[in-house]
Amino acid sequence: QVQLVESGGGLVQAGGSLRLSCAASGRPFNKYGIGWFRQAPGKEREFVAVISSSGGSTYYADSVKGRFTISRDNAKNTVVLEMNSLKPEDTAVYYCAARSMFLGPVSPKENEYDYWGQGTQVTVSS
């Protein structure tokens, strides 16, 4: 079992920045890739970014590429999503999720993630 807790959400103006953190406990953190997903009101949850268990591979949704950066610190059991140049369409609840390293380094497929956090709200005003 892996427990995940997101933090860092809030209200920001368009063009601003936020830093989301995902803190993990339970099973060895370095055995899991960590992904970020988001769900806007009335929409399905969508993939945002993922980082492999070692941190050596990352993958981003086209909508955030060049604006968001994912990183991890395995010594601190933490993954960070740096979000810059935020747009109103980035408004959503953001979730981090854990995926076994034995499935391969990275994947945007939601059904491959076994453990999920409760989410943190990000609101970008225009």
mmCIF file of the C-alpha atoms, coordinates in Angstrom:
data_MODEL
# 
_entry.id   MODEL 
# 
loop_
_atom_site.group_PDB 
_atom_site.id 
_atom_site.type_symbol 
_atom_site.label_atom_id 
_atom_site.label_alt_id 
_atom_site.label_comp_id 
_atom_site.label_asym_id 
_atom_site.label_entity_id 
_atom_site.label_seq_id 
_atom_site.pdbx_PDB_ins_code 
_atom_site.Cartn_x 
_atom_site.Cartn_y 
_atom_site.Cartn_z 
_atom_site.occupancy 
_atom_site.B_iso_or_equiv 
_atom_site.pdbx_formal_charge 
_atom_site.auth_seq_id 
_atom_site.auth_comp_id 
_atom_site.auth_asym_id 
_atom_site.auth_atom_id 
_atom_site.pdbx_PDB_model_num 
ATOM 1   C CA . GLN A 1 1   ? 0.000   0.000  0.000   1.00 0.00 ? 1   GLN A CA 1 
ATOM 2   C CA . VAL A 1 2   ? 1.191   3.483  -0.877  1.00 0.00 ? 2   VAL A CA 1 
ATOM 3   C CA . GLN A 1 3   ? -0.353  6.576  0.686   1.00 0.00 ? 3   GLN A CA 1 
ATOM 4   C CA . LEU A 1 4   ? -0.169  9.788  -1.314  1.00 0.00 ? 4   LEU A CA 1 
ATOM 5   C CA . VAL A 1 5   ? -0.919  13.314 -0.130  1.00 0.00 ? 5   VAL A CA 1 
ATOM 6   C CA . GLU A 1 6   ? -0.992  16.311 -2.463  1.00 0.00 ? 6   GLU A CA 1 
ATOM 7   C CA . SER A 1 7   ? -0.386  19.890 -1.374  1.00 0.00 ? 7   SER A CA 1 
ATOM 8   C CA . GLY A 1 8   ? 0.335   23.288 -2.874  1.00 0.00 ? 8   GLY A CA 1 
ATOM 9   C CA . GLY A 1 9   ? -2.874  24.045 -4.693  1.00 0.00 ? 9   GLY A CA 1 
ATOM 10  C CA . GLY A 1 10  ? -4.535  27.427 -4.560  1.00 0.00 ? 10  GLY A CA 1 
ATOM 11  C CA . LEU A 1 11  ? -5.789  30.428 -6.465  1.00 0.00 ? 11  LEU A CA 1 
ATOM 12  C CA . VAL A 1 12  ? -3.476  32.166 -8.921  1.00 0.00 ? 12  VAL A CA 1 
ATOM 13  C CA . GLN A 1 13  ? -3.878  34.662 -11.743 1.00 0.00 ? 13  GLN A CA 1 
ATOM 14  C CA . ALA A 1 14  ? -3.325  33.678 -15.336 1.00 0.00 ? 14  ALA A CA 1 
ATOM 15  C CA . GLY A 1 15  ? 0.367   33.727 -16.148 1.00 0.00 ? 15  GLY A CA 1 
ATOM 16  C CA . GLY A 1 16  ? 1.304   32.882 -12.601 1.00 0.00 ? 16  GLY A CA 1 
ATOM 17  C CA . SER A 1 17  ? 2.962   29.831 -11.094 1.00 0.00 ? 17  SER A CA 1 
ATOM 18  C CA . LEU A 1 18  ? 2.213   27.151 -8.532  1.00 0.00 ? 18  LEU A CA 1 
ATOM 19  C CA . ARG A 1 19  ? 4.218   24.298 -7.084  1.00 0.00 ? 19  ARG A CA 1 
ATOM 20  C CA . LEU A 1 20  ? 2.375   21.100 -6.251  1.00 0.00 ? 20  LEU A CA 1 
ATOM 21  C CA . SER A 1 21  ? 3.890   18.433 -4.029  1.00 0.00 ? 21  SER A CA 1 
ATOM 22  C CA . CYS A 1 22  ? 3.025   14.778 -3.652  1.00 0.00 ? 22  CYS A CA 1 
ATOM 23  C CA . ALA A 1 23  ? 4.276   13.157 -0.456  1.00 0.00 ? 23  ALA A CA 1 
ATOM 24  C CA . ALA A 1 24  ? 4.336   9.369  -0.271  1.00 0.00 ? 24  ALA A CA 1 
ATOM 25  C CA . SER A 1 25  ? 4.473   6.845  2.555   1.00 0.00 ? 25  SER A CA 1 
ATOM 26  C CA . GLY A 1 26  ? 4.145   3.104  2.793   1.00 0.00 ? 26  GLY A CA 1 
ATOM 27  C CA . ARG A 1 27  ? 5.907   0.851  0.307   1.00 0.00 ? 27  ARG A CA 1 
ATOM 28  C CA . PRO A 1 28  ? 9.345   1.790  -1.067  1.00 0.00 ? 28  PRO A CA 1 
ATOM 29  C CA . PHE A 1 29  ? 8.846   5.003  -2.983  1.00 0.00 ? 29  PHE A CA 1 
ATOM 30  C CA . ASN A 1 30  ? 11.561  4.218  -5.516  1.00 0.00 ? 30  ASN A CA 1 
ATOM 31  C CA . LYS A 1 31  ? 9.561   1.230  -6.783  1.00 0.00 ? 31  LYS A CA 1 
ATOM 32  C CA . TYR A 1 32  ? 6.861   3.479  -8.237  1.00 0.00 ? 32  TYR A CA 1 
ATOM 33  C CA . GLY A 1 33  ? 6.505   5.894  -11.078 1.00 0.00 ? 33  GLY A CA 1 
ATOM 34  C CA . ILE A 1 34  ? 4.417   8.896  -10.074 1.00 0.00 ? 34  ILE A CA 1 
ATOM 35  C CA . GLY A 1 35  ? 1.940   10.603 -12.322 1.00 0.00 ? 35  GLY A CA 1 
ATOM 36  C CA . TRP A 1 36  ? -0.132  13.740 -12.074 1.00 0.00 ? 36  TRP A CA 1 
ATOM 37  C CA . PHE A 1 37  ? -3.678  13.844 -13.383 1.00 0.00 ? 37  PHE A CA 1 
ATOM 38  C CA . ARG A 1 38  ? -6.341  16.529 -13.237 1.00 0.00 ? 38  ARG A CA 1 
ATOM 39  C CA . GLN A 1 39  ? -10.089 16.770 -13.401 1.00 0.00 ? 39  GLN A CA 1 
ATOM 40  C CA . ALA A 1 40  ? -11.934 19.946 -14.288 1.00 0.00 ? 40  ALA A CA 1 
ATOM 41  C CA . PRO A 1 41  ? -15.609 20.436 -13.410 1.00 0.00 ? 41  PRO A CA 1 
ATOM 42  C CA . GLY A 1 42  ? -17.827 18.455 -15.752 1.00 0.00 ? 42  GLY A CA 1 
ATOM 43  C CA . LYS A 1 43  ? -14.884 16.792 -17.493 1.00 0.00 ? 43  LYS A CA 1 
ATOM 44  C CA . GLU A 1 44  ? -13.156 13.453 -17.288 1.00 0.00 ? 44  GLU A CA 1 
ATOM 45  C CA . ARG A 1 45  ? -9.892  13.099 -15.438 1.00 0.00 ? 45  ARG A CA 1 
ATOM 46  C CA . GLU A 1 46  ? -6.917  13.584 -17.758 1.00 0.00 ? 46  GLU A CA 1 
ATOM 47  C CA . PHE A 1 47  ? -3.214  12.859 -17.690 1.00 0.00 ? 47  PHE A CA 1 
ATOM 48  C CA . VAL A 1 48  ? -0.804  15.725 -16.996 1.00 0.00 ? 48  VAL A CA 1 
ATOM 49  C CA . ALA A 1 49  ? 2.710   14.373 -16.404 1.00 0.00 ? 49  ALA A CA 1 
ATOM 50  C CA . VAL A 1 50  ? 4.606   11.342 -15.135 1.00 0.00 ? 50  VAL A CA 1 
ATOM 51  C CA . ILE A 1 51  ? 8.078   10.600 -13.833 1.00 0.00 ? 51  ILE A CA 1 
ATOM 52  C CA . SER A 1 52  ? 9.682   7.168  -13.671 1.00 0.00 ? 52  SER A CA 1 
ATOM 53  C CA . SER A 1 53  ? 10.690  5.504  -10.416 1.00 0.00 ? 53  SER A CA 1 
ATOM 54  C CA . SER A 1 54  ? 14.319  6.546  -10.846 1.00 0.00 ? 54  SER A CA 1 
ATOM 55  C CA . GLY A 1 55  ? 13.493  10.008 -12.123 1.00 0.00 ? 55  GLY A CA 1 
ATOM 56  C CA . GLY A 1 56  ? 15.301  9.308  -15.367 1.00 0.00 ? 56  GLY A CA 1 
ATOM 57  C CA . SER A 1 57  ? 12.253  9.467  -17.620 1.00 0.00 ? 57  SER A CA 1 
ATOM 58  C CA . THR A 1 58  ? 9.422   11.961 -17.835 1.00 0.00 ? 58  THR A CA 1 
ATOM 59  C CA . TYR A 1 59  ? 6.436   12.400 -20.114 1.00 0.00 ? 59  TYR A CA 1 
ATOM 60  C CA . TYR A 1 60  ? 3.988   15.288 -20.453 1.00 0.00 ? 60  TYR A CA 1 
ATOM 61  C CA . ALA A 1 61  ? 0.613   15.931 -21.962 1.00 0.00 ? 61  ALA A CA 1 
ATOM 62  C CA . ASP A 1 62  ? 0.869   18.225 -24.977 1.00 0.00 ? 62  ASP A CA 1 
ATOM 63  C CA . SER A 1 63  ? -1.306  20.797 -23.213 1.00 0.00 ? 63  SER A CA 1 
ATOM 64  C CA . VAL A 1 64  ? 1.300   21.374 -20.482 1.00 0.00 ? 64  VAL A CA 1 
ATOM 65  C CA . LYS A 1 65  ? 4.565   20.651 -22.284 1.00 0.00 ? 65  LYS A CA 1 
ATOM 66  C CA . GLY A 1 66  ? 7.001   23.515 -21.889 1.00 0.00 ? 66  GLY A CA 1 
ATOM 67  C CA . ARG A 1 67  ? 5.017   25.020 -18.987 1.00 0.00 ? 67  ARG A CA 1 
ATOM 68  C CA . PHE A 1 68  ? 5.020   22.245 -16.365 1.00 0.00 ? 68  PHE A CA 1 
ATOM 69  C CA . THR A 1 69  ? 8.010   20.359 -14.953 1.00 0.00 ? 69  THR A CA 1 
ATOM 70  C CA . ILE A 1 70  ? 7.866   17.180 -12.896 1.00 0.00 ? 70  ILE A CA 1 
ATOM 71  C CA . SER A 1 71  ? 10.681  16.092 -10.602 1.00 0.00 ? 71  SER A CA 1 
ATOM 72  C CA . ARG A 1 72  ? 11.210  13.757 -7.677  1.00 0.00 ? 72  ARG A CA 1 
ATOM 73  C CA . ASP A 1 73  ? 13.402  13.347 -4.618  1.00 0.00 ? 73  ASP A CA 1 
ATOM 74  C CA . ASN A 1 74  ? 13.470  9.707  -3.610  1.00 0.00 ? 74  ASN A CA 1 
ATOM 75  C CA . ALA A 1 75  ? 15.316  10.505 -0.388  1.00 0.00 ? 75  ALA A CA 1 
ATOM 76  C CA . LYS A 1 76  ? 12.358  12.661 0.669   1.00 0.00 ? 76  LYS A CA 1 
ATOM 77  C CA . ASN A 1 77  ? 9.630   10.484 -0.890  1.00 0.00 ? 77  ASN A CA 1 
ATOM 78  C CA . THR A 1 78  ? 8.342   13.505 -2.767  1.00 0.00 ? 78  THR A CA 1 
ATOM 79  C CA . VAL A 1 79  ? 7.357   14.411 -6.299  1.00 0.00 ? 79  VAL A CA 1 
ATOM 80  C CA . VAL A 1 80  ? 6.966   18.042 -7.336  1.00 0.00 ? 80  VAL A CA 1 
ATOM 81  C CA . LEU A 1 81  ? 4.998   19.498 -10.228 1.00 0.00 ? 81  LEU A CA 1 
ATOM 82  C CA . GLU A 1 82  ? 6.168   23.009 -11.085 1.00 0.00 ? 82  GLU A CA 1 
ATOM 83  C CA . MET A 1 83  ? 3.464   24.824 -13.040 1.00 0.00 ? 83  MET A CA 1 
ATOM 84  C CA . ASN A 1 84  ? 4.320   28.035 -14.876 1.00 0.00 ? 84  ASN A CA 1 
ATOM 85  C CA . SER A 1 85  ? 2.456   30.294 -17.296 1.00 0.00 ? 85  SER A CA 1 
ATOM 86  C CA . LEU A 1 86  ? -0.814  29.024 -15.903 1.00 0.00 ? 86  LEU A CA 1 
ATOM 87  C CA . LYS A 1 87  ? -3.977  29.422 -17.916 1.00 0.00 ? 87  LYS A CA 1 
ATOM 88  C CA . PRO A 1 88  ? -7.629  29.414 -16.834 1.00 0.00 ? 88  PRO A CA 1 
ATOM 89  C CA . GLU A 1 89  ? -8.015  26.057 -18.580 1.00 0.00 ? 89  GLU A CA 1 
ATOM 90  C CA . ASP A 1 90  ? -5.523  24.588 -16.102 1.00 0.00 ? 90  ASP A CA 1 
ATOM 91  C CA . THR A 1 91  ? -8.173  24.984 -13.391 1.00 0.00 ? 91  THR A CA 1 
ATOM 92  C CA . ALA A 1 92  ? -8.900  21.537 -11.954 1.00 0.00 ? 92  ALA A CA 1 
ATOM 93  C CA . VAL A 1 93  ? -8.411  19.209 -9.036  1.00 0.00 ? 93  VAL A CA 1 
ATOM 94  C CA . TYR A 1 94  ? -4.928  17.759 -9.377  1.00 0.00 ? 94  TYR A CA 1 
ATOM 95  C CA . TYR A 1 95  ? -4.193  14.219 -8.261  1.00 0.00 ? 95  TYR A CA 1 
ATOM 96  C CA . CYS A 1 96  ? -0.940  12.321 -7.925  1.00 0.00 ? 96  CYS A CA 1 
ATOM 97  C CA . ALA A 1 97  ? -0.913  8.579  -8.441  1.00 0.00 ? 97  ALA A CA 1 
ATOM 98  C CA . ALA A 1 98  ? 1.577   5.718  -8.144  1.00 0.00 ? 98  ALA A CA 1 
ATOM 99  C CA . ARG A 1 99  ? 2.333   3.094  -10.780 1.00 0.00 ? 99  ARG A CA 1 
ATOM 100 C CA . SER A 1 100 ? 4.512   0.017  -10.313 1.00 0.00 ? 100 SER A CA 1 
ATOM 101 C CA . MET A 1 101 ? 7.953   0.306  -11.924 1.00 0.00 ? 101 MET A CA 1 
ATOM 102 C CA . PHE A 1 102 ? 7.522   -3.220 -13.319 1.00 0.00 ? 102 PHE A CA 1 
ATOM 103 C CA . LEU A 1 103 ? 4.983   -1.886 -15.847 1.00 0.00 ? 103 LEU A CA 1 
ATOM 104 C CA . GLY A 1 104 ? 7.697   0.144  -17.543 1.00 0.00 ? 104 GLY A CA 1 
ATOM 105 C CA . PRO A 1 105 ? 9.145   3.617  -16.964 1.00 0.00 ? 105 PRO A CA 1 
ATOM 106 C CA . VAL A 1 106 ? 6.274   5.959  -17.826 1.00 0.00 ? 106 VAL A CA 1 
ATOM 107 C CA . SER A 1 107 ? 2.681   5.823  -19.014 1.00 0.00 ? 107 SER A CA 1 
ATOM 108 C CA . PRO A 1 108 ? -0.268  8.214  -19.378 1.00 0.00 ? 108 PRO A CA 1 
ATOM 109 C CA . LYS A 1 109 ? -2.787  5.389  -18.901 1.00 0.00 ? 109 LYS A CA 1 
ATOM 110 C CA . GLU A 1 110 ? -4.879  6.070  -15.828 1.00 0.00 ? 110 GLU A CA 1 
ATOM 111 C CA . ASN A 1 111 ? -5.837  2.419  -15.322 1.00 0.00 ? 111 ASN A CA 1 
ATOM 112 C CA . GLU A 1 112 ? -2.193  1.483  -14.743 1.00 0.00 ? 112 GLU A CA 1 
ATOM 113 C CA . TYR A 1 113 ? -2.025  3.528  -11.554 1.00 0.00 ? 113 TYR A CA 1 
ATOM 114 C CA . ASP A 1 114 ? -2.889  1.652  -8.388  1.00 0.00 ? 114 ASP A CA 1 
ATOM 115 C CA . TYR A 1 115 ? -2.721  4.309  -5.685  1.00 0.00 ? 115 TYR A CA 1 
ATOM 116 C CA . TRP A 1 116 ? -4.212  7.796  -5.690  1.00 0.00 ? 116 TRP A CA 1 
ATOM 117 C CA . GLY A 1 117 ? -4.154  10.835 -3.481  1.00 0.00 ? 117 GLY A CA 1 
ATOM 118 C CA . GLN A 1 118 ? -7.200  12.878 -2.492  1.00 0.00 ? 118 GLN A CA 1 
ATOM 119 C CA . GLY A 1 119 ? -6.382  15.773 -4.796  1.00 0.00 ? 119 GLY A CA 1 
ATOM 120 C CA . THR A 1 120 ? -5.626  19.467 -4.454  1.00 0.00 ? 120 THR A CA 1 
ATOM 121 C CA . GLN A 1 121 ? -7.581  22.286 -6.079  1.00 0.00 ? 121 GLN A CA 1 
ATOM 122 C CA . VAL A 1 122 ? -5.883  24.618 -8.539  1.00 0.00 ? 122 VAL A CA 1 
ATOM 123 C CA . THR A 1 123 ? -7.839  27.635 -9.710  1.00 0.00 ? 123 THR A CA 1 
ATOM 124 C CA . VAL A 1 124 ? -6.471  30.024 -12.322 1.00 0.00 ? 124 VAL A CA 1 
ATOM 125 C CA . SER A 1 125 ? -8.340  33.295 -12.717 1.00 0.00 ? 125 SER A CA 1 
ATOM 126 C CA . SER A 1 126 ? -8.377  35.260 -15.950 1.00 0.00 ? 126 SER A CA 1 
# 
